[in-house]
Amino acid sequence: MAAPPRRPASLSVVIVNWESFPELTGCVASLARHRPEPRLLGVELCVVDNGSRHLDEDALRRCWPDLLLIRNQENRGFGPAANQGVARTGGEVVLFLNPDTRATAGALVELAHGFASGPDVVGVAPRLVDAATPGIEPQERFHLRRLPTLGQVLRELLLLDKLFPASAAIRRERYLDADRSRPFAVEQPAAAALAVRREVFLAAGGFDERFVPAWFEDVDLCRRLTEFGTLLYWPAATFEHVGGVSAVRLGYHRFLPTYYRNACRYVRKYGGLCGELGFRALLALGMALRLAVLPFRRSVPRARREAALAYARTALVALGLPPPPVS
């Protein structure tokens, strides 16, 4: 008879930071408030900063004195920086957190319980709930998704998801009909808060460092992790999350082409050249459609101008051309 799975004894928290010091300080403070006793779970904290202009190390160490801080001279991107953090830590489980998350009581120990719930659990996604100041998308819709499919791509790029936001397809894709009070297997939980067995993360090759500076590196990782076992949503571990902080700070006209450039990389990796060319054609059509309907949207002129710039720059990405620099 096989032995029951053992609860991990140690956890490494890795936070990648870029120009998010106020959010980072709040995240570290929340982890410190809810740091479990070592007999329950050994926890180490590593912050990898990607060349931020302002970072108060003393303020962070007042919250977490034994913090491991890695300071890169430039923005290496989320995936490469997260891999750096994993390489410098040693916990049995690695918890990736965004700076705009906040731990709640018992969350870290509950993550360990999630790994002990089944022999095939290789990753645990805690429950994300909206912070006091919510982000650009409710956590219920943002956090859990199935891996991308052709149908999902068509609905998104042809604006069908905007026309029918409560469709059965969207509800299935984002697990909206699932009971969020109970654990269940998921395909693609966001890496805003995602715990992974270290040995499995390394066996899968870690984050693919071609997905820079961010976006789709977590989709790619989850796709590879599911080859090793189950990614488990575990609601007993809860984190608050704002969401969209980096995208807002970057600006929509920079975010959108970056997001879809990495989407092209993802499609090329798993769909080959033909798949990528088909996706690029749909992407160009989707951006043209957005530009066509933009004058009829209810938004202030400034928002329309930024959206028009974002769609035009993303159309260039679809055509394989570099977007022009913006100030």
N, C-alpha and C positions, 0 to 999 in steps of 0.2 A: 504494500500500500504506500503510495507516494506521501511524503511528508507535506503538511500544510505550508503554504508560502509564509516566509518569515517577514516580519515588519522591519523595514530598513532602520538602522540605528543612527545614520548620519545623513545630513542634507546640506547641499551647497546651494545657496541662493546667488544667482548671477543676474545683475542688473546692468544693462547697457544704457548709457546716458549720453544725450547730445542736446546741449542748450536747454536742459530741463531741470535746472537746479532747484527751484521751489518745489516742483513735484517730487524730485528725488529725495529731498529732505523729508517731506511728508511720508514717503514710502519707507525710508529707513527708520524713521521714528515709529511708524506703525509696527514694523517688524520687531523693533527693540521692545515695544510695549508687550508684544505677544510672543516673545522668545521663550520657548519651553525650557524647562529644567533639563540639564544634560542627561540625566538618568532616563528622561522620556525620549529625547531626540537631540543629538548633537547637531548644532546649526552653525555654519560659517557663512559669511557674507562677503561677496566680491562685487565691487562696482568697477566697470570698465567705462572710462570716459573717453568719448571720441572727439577730443580737441575742443571742448567747450571753452568759451571765452571767460566764463565765470564759474568757478567751482570752489567752495569753501570747505576745504578738507577738515579743518578744525570743527566746523559745525557738524559734519558727518560723524566724526569720531566722538563727539560728545554724546551722540545717540548710540553708536556702536564702536566702542574703543578698539576692538581687535579687527576692525574692517581691513580687508585687502583691497587697496585702490590701485588700479592700473590706469595710467594716463597716457593715452595716445596723442601724438602731436597733430594728428589730422583725423577727419571723420573716415574711419575705415569701413563703416557700414555696420548694420546690426549683426549679420551672420559672422563675419570675421571677428568682431569684438566678442560675441558670445562664445565662439570657439576659444578665444584667448582665455576667457574666464574659466571655462571648463578645464583647460590645460593647467591652470594654476590652482585648482581646488581639488578636493579629494573625497567628497561625500559620495555615498552609495547612490544617491539620487541627486539630480541637478534640477533646481527650480528656476526657470527663466521668468523674470518679472519685468514689466515695463515700469518706468518711474512714476507713471500716473495711476498706479495701483496702490491699494491700502489693505494690509492684512487685518483680519478680524480675529477675535479670541478663538484659540484652538485650531486655527486654519493649518498651521504647519504640521502639527501632530496628526491631524485628520488626513493630510496628504499621505503620510506614512501608512495610516490604516488602509487607505485606498489601494496601495501596492500590496498589502497583505490580504486583499479580498479575493484574489484568484491567482493561480500559478502562471497565467499567460499575460498578466498586466505589465506592459512595458512603459506606459505613460499614464499620468493622471491629470485631468483638467479640473481645477476647482470651479466652483460656481462664481461667476462674475455678476455683480449687481451694480446698478447705477450709483455713482458717487453723488454727494450732495449737489454738486454742480455737474449735471450730466453732459456727456459729449455729443457728438454729431449723430450718433445712432444708438438706440436702446440696446443694452447689453444682451437682452433676450434674442434679438435679431442678429447681433454682431458675433457673438462668441462661438457658437457651434454651427458647423456647416459640413456638408458632404463634399467630397473632392470634386473638382470641376468636371463638368460633362459638356458635350456639344449642346444639349438642350439648354443648360444653364447659360452658356456663352451667348447663344442666340437670344434668349430672353433679355439678358442684360444689355447687350449691344444694340438691340433693336427697340429698346425702351419698353418692352412688354412688361417688365417688372415694375416700371413706374406706372403704367396704365392699370395693372392688376396686382397691387402690392399684397393682397391677401389670397392670392391664387393657391390652389392645392400644390402646385409645383414648388412654389417658394416655401410653403409650410413644410413640405417634405425635405427640401434641401437644407433648411435651417432648423430642423427638428422642433418646429413650433408646436406640433401636436403632442410632443413627448411630455411626460410628467417630469418636470424639472426638479421635483422634490426627491426623486429616486435616481440611483446610478444607472447608467446605460452606456454601451459602447458607442463611440463616435468616430468619424473618419478624420475630421479636420478641426480640432479645437485651436483657437488662436494662441500664438506664442506670447501674447500679452501676459499670460499666466499659465505656464505649462511645466509640469514636472516629468522628468524622464529618467529611467534607470541609466546610470553612467555607462555601464558596460554595453548596453544596447545602443545608446547614443553614439558611442565610439565605433561599435561594430557597423552601424549604419553610415558612418563617415561624417557625422556631425552636420552642421549647416553647410550647404553648398555656397561657397564664397563668391560665386558669380552673381548671386542675387543681391546687388548693392545699389544704393545704400540700404534699402529696405523693401519689404513687401514681396510676397510669394516664397520667401525662404522658409517660412513656417509651413506653407502648403506642401512644398517639396519635401521637407523633413517628415511631415506626418505621413505622406504617401510611402516613404521608405520605412518608417517605423512600423506601419501596419503589416509589413512583411515579416516582422519579428514577433508580433503579438497584438494585444488589444490596447487601444487608447480608451481610457475609462473616464467618463464624466462622473465626478464625485462631489455632490452638492453639500456634503457635511463640511467641506473646506470652502470657505467663502472669502472672496476678496472684492473690495469696491474698485471700480475702474471708471475713469473719465472717458478715455478713448478719443482718438483723433488728434491728440496734442501735437505730435510730430508733423502730421499732415497740415494742420492749421499753421504751425510755425513755419513750415516750408513754403506754404502758399499753394492754392489750388492749381495755379498755372505751372508750378514745378512738380507738385505731387502727381497729377494725372498722367503726364507723359512718363514719369519715372515708374509709376505703378504698372502701366501697360507695357513699358519696355521689358520689365521683369515678367509680365504675363507672356510676352512673346518668347522669352527664354524658357519659361516653363513648358509651353506648348512644343517648342523645338526639342526639348529634352525628352519628352514622352510621346510626341506625335510625329517627330521627324520633320524634314524640310517641307514635305507636302502639307502636313498639318499646320506648320507655321505660316506658310503662304496663304492657306485658307483662312487662318485666324487673322492675319494682317488685312486681308480683303474685307472681312467682316468688321474689323476695327475701323478701317477707313470709312466704310459705309455708316457705321455707328456714329462716328464723329461728324460726318456730313449731315446726318439726320439731326443730331443735337444742334448743330449750327443753324439748320433750317427752322427748327421750332423755337430757338432761343428768343427771338423777338416777341413771342407770344407768352413767355413765362412771366409770372409775377415776381419781379425782383427789382431791386434798386439798380440804377444804371451802372454803378461801379461794379456790382456783383456780375452783371451781364458782361461787362467788358472783360473781367477776369476769366469768366467762364468761356467767352469766345476765344481768348488767348490760350486757355488750357486745351480746348478742343482742337484749335488749329495746330498747336505744338504736338498734340498727340497724333493728329493725322499725319504729320511728318514722320513720327516714329513708325506708324503703320506702313509708310512707304520706304522705311529703312533709311531715312534721312535724319541727321542730327537736328534737334530743335535749335533755333537761334538763341543766343544768350539773352537773358533778361536782367534788368537792373534790380 
